[in-house]
Each structure stands twice: as C-alpha cells, then as structure tokens.
Amino acid sequence: MDALIYSAMAGAERVLKAQQVRANNLANAGTTGFRADMETAAHQAVEGYGYDARHMARLQGDAVQTRSGTLSPTGRELDAAIVGEGLFAVAYGDGEAYTRAGAFTLDAEGQLQLDGRAVLGEGGPIVLPATNRIEIAADGTVLVLPEGTQEMQVIDKLKLVKPEPGALRKNEVGLLVGREGGPLPTSEEVQVRGGYLEGSNVAPIEEMVATLQLNRDFELQMKLFKAADEMAANGNRLLRE
C-alpha cells in the first residue's frame, strides 16, 4: 500500500507546483513582453532495491511559451516591439539576458535602459547624445536628431537575437537566457516596430481551464491516497483477526 501512497503523493506534489506556474502566468497576463511559463512533467524512477513499484513525477518548469503577444501602438519614441520571432538583449550581471519587453527609458547619462538594465547594441550598452528626436528603425538601428542639426544620425543598432525555442530558459528574475550559458549570436532576420509594445502572450482562458483541470487532478490524487489508507487499515484489521 505504501507504493500507492508514495505515487499518489508524488502526483499531488506535481499538481501543486504546476498550479504555481499557472498562477504566475495569470498574474502576468498584463505584463508587457511577458513570456508564459509551460509546466511539463516527466517520470522519474526511484532508485534503490524494493522501490521499483514507486513512481515520482519531476516537474520541468523552465519551458517557455514562444508565441507572440498582441502589438499595440503607443506613439512613444523609446517603445519598440519585435515582429515575429526574436529578442532584445540587456545587460545582466557580467553577461547578458534577453526579453520581448521594449519600454525603453533613458537615464541621466543618456544610456538606454530597460527596467534599470542597460540595453545592448552591437557596440555594447547604447548611449544617446542630447537629442530632439529618437527613432528605432525596422532593423533595430537607433537614430537620433542631435540638437542643432537637421539630419538623423545613426548611433548604434539594437542587439537582436533569434534562438531556437527550446534553447531558452528563465533566470531568477524572469529574464530569458540561453540554456548553454554565454551570449547568443546576433540575428539579422529580426524585425522591430518602433512606437509599439508587445503585450503578454498569456492566454487567460487557457490558463484558467488548465487550473481547473489541475484541481481535478489533485482531487483524484487525494482519492487515491484515501483509498490506499483504507486498504492499509483493512489489511491491518485482517491481520489482527
């Protein structure tokens, strides 16, 4: 009976962790550029003599949903959204990380930033001079109209990457990084739309339906646990008799 109890509790633990993933997705349904997490599980054998009948579910919660969110016009010069596949690069620690969020800002020194992190270009962090106008072109080129001039000037080009969907995971702060570690190569295929932002790619209805299914799964695991407990009690009663 302990084997059934073990398997039921392992399944219940998997459901509880999966519910956390779904709840986090729903909480970020309105977060610009958010990539939904995908909860996937795999069977894990329990090692050791006599444990063959016990089964454990291992949750693999670092898979990322890569479908695009909805692009919405903002008219703001420093806003940018990626059309189709691709990611912006930002500084993170001693390396870099990636995101679909494009609500850029400028700090006091003119450095282009995203949530306090430097936005990376082909020459490193992008720094803009005092300017009357900023434009982000379709290929990611950043142009400005410096004060006292009449022509737009190229400052740098956003670093844009296009990794394979399975090559990404989220780090501890929710940014995307490569599974193999290290920076990802620049892609010339990525297209950008200035003056737009991409919304979250979370589908609230899908998440709610998945949550309901997880609740039913948890109830099933508890029924199995109760059944195993009753069988164990009946077995002990027969032995006493």
C-alpha positions as CSV (number, residue, x, y, z in Angstrom):
1,M,0.0,0.0,0.0
2,D,2.9,2.3,0.7
3,A,3.8,2.2,-3.0
4,L,0.4,3.5,-4.0
5,I,0.6,6.2,-1.3
6,Y,4.0,7.3,-2.5
7,S,2.9,7.6,-6.1
8,A,-0.3,9.5,-5.1
9,M,1.6,12.0,-3.0
10,A,4.3,12.5,-5.8
11,G,1.4,13.2,-8.2
12,A,-0.2,15.6,-5.8
13,E,3.1,17.5,-5.4
14,R,3.5,17.8,-9.1
15,V,0.0,19.3,-9.4
16,L,0.7,21.8,-6.6
17,K,3.9,23.0,-8.4
18,A,2.0,23.2,-11.7
19,Q,-0.6,25.3,-10.1
20,Q,2.1,27.8,-9.1
21,V,3.3,28.0,-12.7
22,R,-0.3,28.7,-13.9
23,A,-1.0,31.2,-11.2
24,N,2.2,33.1,-12.1
25,N,1.1,33.2,-15.7
26,L,-2.3,34.6,-14.8
27,A,-0.6,37.2,-12.6
28,N,1.4,38.4,-15.5
29,A,-1.3,38.5,-18.1
30,G,-1.0,42.2,-18.3
31,T,2.8,42.5,-18.1
32,T,4.4,43.9,-21.3
33,G,6.5,41.4,-23.1
34,F,5.9,38.6,-20.6
35,R,6.5,35.0,-21.9
36,A,4.3,32.4,-20.3
37,D,5.9,29.5,-18.5
38,M,4.9,26.0,-19.5
39,E,4.6,23.3,-16.9
40,T,5.8,19.9,-18.2
41,A,6.5,16.8,-16.2
42,A,8.5,13.6,-16.7
43,H,8.5,10.3,-15.0
44,Q,11.4,9.8,-12.6
45,A,12.4,6.4,-11.3
46,V,13.1,5.9,-7.7
47,E,16.4,4.2,-7.2
48,G,17.1,1.5,-4.6
49,Y,16.2,-2.1,-4.0
50,G,12.5,-2.6,-3.4
51,Y,11.4,0.8,-4.9
52,D,10.5,-0.4,-8.4
53,A,6.8,0.0,-7.7
54,R,7.2,3.6,-6.6
55,H,6.9,6.4,-9.1
56,M,7.8,10.1,-9.0
57,A,6.8,13.0,-11.3
58,R,9.5,15.5,-11.9
59,L,8.2,19.0,-12.9
60,Q,10.2,20.7,-15.6
61,G,9.0,24.3,-15.1
62,D,11.6,26.1,-17.2
63,A,9.9,25.7,-20.6
64,V,8.8,29.0,-22.2
65,Q,5.8,29.7,-24.4
66,T,7.2,31.4,-27.5
67,R,4.1,32.5,-29.4
68,S,3.8,36.3,-30.0
69,G,1.7,38.6,-28.0
70,T,-0.5,41.4,-29.4
71,L,1.3,44.6,-30.6
72,S,-0.3,47.8,-29.5
73,P,0.7,51.3,-30.8
74,T,1.9,53.8,-28.1
75,G,3.4,56.6,-30.2
76,R,6.3,56.8,-27.8
77,E,9.8,57.1,-29.4
78,L,11.5,54.8,-27.0
79,D,9.0,52.0,-27.3
80,A,9.7,49.1,-29.5
81,A,8.2,45.7,-30.2
82,I,9.6,42.7,-32.1
83,V,7.6,41.5,-35.1
84,G,7.6,37.7,-35.2
85,E,10.4,35.8,-33.5
86,G,13.4,37.4,-31.8
87,L,14.5,39.0,-28.5
88,F,16.1,42.2,-27.3
89,A,19.4,41.9,-25.3
90,V,20.1,43.6,-22.0
91,A,23.0,43.6,-19.6
92,Y,22.7,41.2,-16.7
93,G,25.5,40.7,-14.2
94,D,28.7,40.0,-16.1
95,G,26.8,38.8,-19.2
96,E,23.5,39.4,-20.9
97,A,19.9,38.3,-20.9
98,Y,17.0,38.6,-23.3
99,T,13.5,39.9,-23.3
100,R,10.5,40.8,-25.5
101,A,9.7,43.9,-23.4
102,G,10.6,47.1,-25.2
103,A,9.5,50.0,-23.0
104,F,13.0,51.6,-23.0
105,T,14.0,54.7,-21.0
106,L,17.0,57.0,-20.8
107,D,19.0,57.6,-17.6
108,A,20.6,60.9,-16.6
109,E,23.7,60.0,-18.7
110,G,21.7,59.2,-21.8
111,Q,22.1,55.4,-21.5
112,L,19.2,53.4,-23.0
113,Q,17.8,51.2,-20.3
114,L,15.0,48.6,-19.6
115,D,13.9,48.3,-16.0
116,G,17.3,49.6,-14.8
117,R,19.4,47.4,-17.0
118,A,21.4,48.7,-20.0
119,V,20.0,47.9,-23.4
120,L,22.7,46.3,-25.5
121,G,23.6,47.3,-29.1
122,E,26.3,45.9,-31.4
123,G,28.9,48.0,-29.6
124,G,27.7,47.3,-26.1
125,P,25.4,49.5,-24.0
126,I,23.7,52.1,-26.1
127,V,24.3,55.8,-25.0
128,L,22.4,58.6,-26.8
129,P,23.5,62.2,-27.0
130,A,21.2,65.2,-26.2
131,T,18.6,64.9,-29.0
132,N,15.4,66.4,-30.2
133,R,14.2,63.1,-31.7
134,I,14.7,59.4,-31.5
135,E,13.8,56.7,-34.0
136,I,14.1,53.0,-33.9
137,A,14.2,51.5,-37.4
138,A,12.8,48.2,-38.6
139,D,16.2,46.5,-38.4
140,G,16.8,47.8,-34.9
141,T,19.0,50.8,-35.9
142,V,18.8,53.6,-33.4
143,L,18.8,57.1,-35.0
144,V,18.7,60.5,-33.3
145,L,18.4,64.1,-34.3
146,P,21.0,65.8,-32.2
147,E,20.4,69.3,-31.0
148,G,21.5,71.9,-33.6
149,T,21.4,69.5,-36.6
150,Q,18.9,68.8,-39.3
151,E,19.7,65.2,-40.2
152,M,19.1,62.0,-38.4
153,Q,22.3,60.2,-37.3
154,V,22.9,56.5,-36.6
155,I,24.1,55.9,-33.0
156,D,24.0,52.1,-32.8
157,K,21.9,49.1,-33.6
158,L,20.0,47.1,-31.0
159,K,21.4,43.6,-30.5
160,L,18.6,41.3,-31.7
161,V,18.8,37.5,-31.3
162,K,16.7,34.7,-32.6
163,P,17.5,31.4,-30.8
164,E,15.7,28.2,-31.2
165,P,12.6,28.0,-28.9
166,G,14.0,25.1,-26.8
167,A,17.3,26.9,-26.3
168,L,15.9,29.3,-23.7
169,R,15.0,29.3,-20.1
170,K,14.1,31.9,-17.5
171,N,16.6,33.0,-14.9
172,E,15.9,34.0,-11.3
173,V,14.5,37.5,-12.2
174,G,12.3,36.3,-15.1
175,L,14.6,37.3,-18.0
176,L,15.4,34.8,-20.8
177,V,18.9,33.2,-21.0
178,G,20.4,30.5,-23.1
179,R,20.4,27.0,-21.7
180,E,24.0,26.6,-22.6
181,G,25.1,29.8,-21.0
182,G,27.0,32.6,-22.6
183,P,25.8,35.3,-25.1
184,L,23.6,34.4,-28.1
185,P,24.6,35.4,-31.6
186,T,23.1,38.4,-33.3
187,S,20.5,37.8,-36.0
188,E,19.9,40.0,-39.0
189,E,16.4,38.4,-39.5
190,V,14.7,40.0,-36.5
191,Q,12.3,42.9,-37.3
192,V,11.4,45.7,-35.0
193,R,8.4,48.1,-34.9
194,G,9.1,51.4,-33.2
195,G,6.3,53.1,-31.3
196,Y,4.7,49.8,-30.4
197,L,4.8,47.5,-27.4
198,E,4.0,43.8,-27.3
199,G,1.6,42.5,-24.6
200,S,1.9,39.3,-22.6
201,N,1.5,36.1,-24.6
202,V,-0.5,34.6,-21.7
203,A,-3.9,33.3,-22.8
204,P,-6.0,33.8,-19.6
205,I,-8.8,31.4,-20.7
206,E,-6.3,28.6,-21.4
207,E,-4.7,29.2,-18.0
208,M,-8.0,29.1,-16.2
209,V,-9.0,25.9,-17.9
210,A,-5.7,24.4,-17.1
211,T,-6.1,25.4,-13.5
212,L,-9.5,23.7,-13.3
213,Q,-8.0,20.5,-14.7
214,L,-5.2,20.6,-12.2
215,N,-7.7,21.0,-9.4
216,R,-9.5,17.8,-10.7
217,D,-6.1,16.0,-10.9
218,F,-5.4,17.0,-7.3
219,E,-8.8,15.6,-6.1
220,L,-8.0,12.4,-7.9
221,Q,-4.7,12.0,-6.2
222,M,-6.3,12.6,-2.8
223,K,-8.9,9.9,-3.6
224,L,-6.1,7.5,-4.4
225,F,-4.4,8.4,-1.1
226,K,-7.6,7.9,0.8
227,A,-8.2,4.5,-0.9
228,A,-4.6,3.4,-0.1
229,D,-5.1,4.4,3.5
230,E,-8.4,2.5,3.7
231,M,-6.8,-0.6,2.1
232,A,-3.9,-0.5,4.6
233,A,-6.4,-0.2,7.5
234,N,-8.4,-3.1,6.3
235,G,-5.3,-5.2,5.8
236,N,-4.2,-4.4,9.4
237,R,-7.6,-5.4,10.7
238,L,-7.5,-8.8,8.9
239,L,-4.1,-9.5,10.4
240,R,-5.4,-8.8,13.9
241,E,-8.3,-11.1,13.4
